[in-house]
Amino acid sequence: MLTADALRRRLGYAFVLCVFVFLVAPLIVVSASSFDSGAYFAARFPPHELGLKWYREIPPKYWHALGVSFTAASVASVISAALGVLAALGIVRGKLPGVEWLRSFFRMPLQIPLVVTGVVFLQFYYSLQALMGVRLAATLPGLIVAYVFVGMPYVVGTVGAMLERLNPRLDEAAAILGCSRWRTFWSVTFPIIRPSIIAGMLYAFVVAFGDVPLSIFLSSSSYTTLPVEIFNTLQFDFNPSVLAISTLIAAMSVVSLWVIQRLVGLDMIPR
């Protein structure tokens, strides 16, 4: 007969399993339906006839939009990492007045709804074009600038959390041994905070890659991101190729996380 502790443990496991199945079930349905090649205008679950019909019929506009999303999110995550590391070093290691105000300033993009951010950036780009002739609206650089704005707080947060736990005596020891500030950062500080930098870049990339509210204001016919392209398609019609491209994105995400785990290790990322 089960004891009370064993019963509670099994109930806990069952509850966690139910929550996991509930979260993963939509992905399973979408992935399985994308392999149903027996339907002409729809995909069914469970699939009646397995095949790669909808994968072969993915429209070229989805591949172009995927390239735009990947390029913009990748460049924005790298820029966010560079600027975020500098900001985190200034906040944690610098002797600046109003540090708490700086922390609040860099957290501000997280508090503003992305729809509001998109409207503000669109108005700002139009004003900038009228005053200086610089055109950023409906361009790839305009998307990247907006993604950097919403991605930097993640880098500042992850890197700042690691720097606060880093023993400053390590830097002092390197300085005593004759290392310059740059050599100290590159040889001592950077290897320790590297997992947090990668974590911040990953957060920034995911937010930018999957964004719809912000991108829908800054996209154009030439530079449309994949989430906006899918959103526009589902507004007027349903194409089962959406399930196919979504399954590919999910598979690439799982593989990417596995590669990052193998190369870097997510166990060192601050929580």
N, C-alpha and C positions, 0 to 999 in steps of 0.2 A: 504494500500500500504506500502511495506517495505521501511524503511529508509535506507540511505547509510550505516550506522553503522551496522544495522541488516543484510543487505545483505552481507557485508564483513564478519560478524561473521558466517553466514551460509556457505558461501563459504570456510571459514577457516575450519569449522567442516567437510565439505564435502572433502576437500583436505586431512585432517588428516585421515579420514575414508578410503579414497582411498589408502593412504600410508600404513595404518595398514592392509588392505585387501591384498595389494600386498606383504607385508612381511609374512603374515600368510598363504597365498594361497598354497605355496609349502608344508607346514606342513599338511594342510588339504588334499591335493591330496595324499600325501604319506600315511597318516593315513587311509583315506577312501579306498585306493587301497589295503592296507594290509588285509582288511576284505573281499576281493573278492575271494571266494573259488570255483568259477565256472570255472576258467581257470586252465589248466594243467601246463603250463610252464611260465605263465605271470600273472600279476595282472592288472586289468583294472580300469579306472576311467571314469565315476562313476561305482561302483561295480555292477555286474549283479546278483550275488548270494552271500548273506552275510554268513559268516562263519569264523571259526578260524583255517582253514586248514593250513595256512602258519605259524601261531603261534605254532601249534603242530609239524611242521616240521622244526623248527629252529635247525640247526646243532649244535652238542655239542661244536664244535670249537668256536662258537660265545659266548657261555656261559663261556667257559674257558677264552677267550680273554676279556670278560666283567669283569671277576674276576681280571685279571691282570691289566686292566686299572683302575678299582676302587681301588685296593690295592695300586698301585704305586701312583696314584693321591692323595689318602687320606694321605698316609704317607708323601709324598712330601709336601702337603699343611700344615701339622702339623709342619714339620721341617722348612718350609719357614716362618711360623708364629713365631716360637720361635726365629729364627735367625733374622727375619725382625724386630721384636719388639726391640731386642737388638741394631740393627743397627739404627733404628729410634730414640731410646733414646740417643744413642751416638751422632747422628747428631744434634738433636734439643736441648737436654739438656746438652750435653757434651761441654766442652771448648776445642775443638780440632782444630788444625790449618788446613787450607784447607778444610773447610766444603763444599764449593761449588764443589770442586773436588770429595769429597766423594759422594755427591748427584749425580754427573755425573757418577761416577763409578757404583753406584747401579742402575742407569737407563740404563746402557750400554746394558744389555741383551735385552732390548726392542728395541734397535736400530739395532741389528744384525739380519739378516734373519735367521729363524729357520733352513733352509737348511744348511747354513754356520755353525750354531751352532752344528748341527748333525755331520757334517764332522769333525769339530774340536774335539768334544768329542770322536768320533770313533778313530781318530788318537791318541788322548791323552790316551785312554784306551789301545790301542795296545802298545804304548810306555811304559806305566806304567807296563803292563804285561811283556814286554821284560826286563825292568830294575829291577823290584822288584818282579815279579812273581805273582802280584795281578791281578786277572781276573775280570774285570767289564764289558767288552764288551759282549753283548748278554745275560745279566743277569738282574734280577729284581733290585738289588741294583744300577746297572749302570743306569737304567731308572730313578730311584728315584733321584740320584745325578743330573742328567741332568734336571729333572723337578724342583728341588729346585733352580737350577741356573736361570731358566726362570720364576719361580714363586715368588722369593723373592722381585723383584722390586715392585710388586703390594702391598705386605704387607708393605714395607718401605714407599711407597707413601701414602697409606690410613692412616696408623698409624702416620706417620710424619705430615700429614695435621691436624689430630686431636690434636696432641701434641702441634702444633704451636698455636692452638686456645685455649688451656687449660691455665687457669690462674695459673701462678706459685705460687701465694700467697696461693693456697690451700695446696701445699706441705709445704710451710713455716709454715702455721698454724698447720699442723699435726706435724711438727718437734718441734714447740714450746710446743705442748701438750705432748711431750715426745716420739713420735713414732720414731722407727728406720727407716732407709731408706727402708728396705724391707717391714716393716709394712706400711709405707707411700705409697709405690708403690702398695701393694696388696689391701689396704683398700681405697685408694683415687684415685690413677692414673688408676689402672687396670679397675675398674668398669666404668670409664668414656670412656676409649679407647677401651673397649671390643667390641662395635659394629664395630669399624674400623678394629679390628683384625679379626673378623668374615668375614667382607667384603673382606679383603685381602686374607684370606684363601679361600673364595668362588671363587675369581678371579683366584687364583693359581690353585685350583682344576679344574675349567672349562678349563683353558688353557692346563693343563696337560692331562685331560681326553679326550679332543677333538683333541689333537695334532696328526698330520701325518708326516710333514717334518722331525721333530726331531726323532720321534719314529721309523721311517722306517729304520734309520741307526743303531739303537741300539737294535732292536727287534731280536728275534730268533724264531725257530720253537717251543720252549718251552715257551717263553715269548713274545707273540705277543699281542699287544694291540688291542682293538676292532676297532678303526678307521683304523688301518693298515690292519686288517683282512678283513674289508669291502672293503678297497681300492684294496687289492690283488684280492678279488673275482670279483669286477666289472671290473677289467682289462681284464679278460678272459671270464667271463660269467655273466649273470644276474640271480640271484635267488630271487624270491619274498619274501623269508624269511628275506632278508635284510630290506625290508619295515617293516616287523613285529618287528624285533629287534630295528629298528630305532624309531618306534612308541612307544615301551615300554620305550626306553631311554628318549624320549621327555616327556612322561607321568610322569616318575620318576623325571625328572627335574622340572616340574611344581609343583608336590607334595612337593618336597624338598624345593623349594622357598617359597611355602605357609607355610610349617612348620617353616622355618627360620623366616619368617615374623611374625608368631604367637608367637614364643618363644622369639625372640630377638627384632624384629622391625627394618625394613630397613630405617625408617624415620630418624634415628640418624646417619646413615652412611654419612661421609663427601663426598661432591661432588666437 
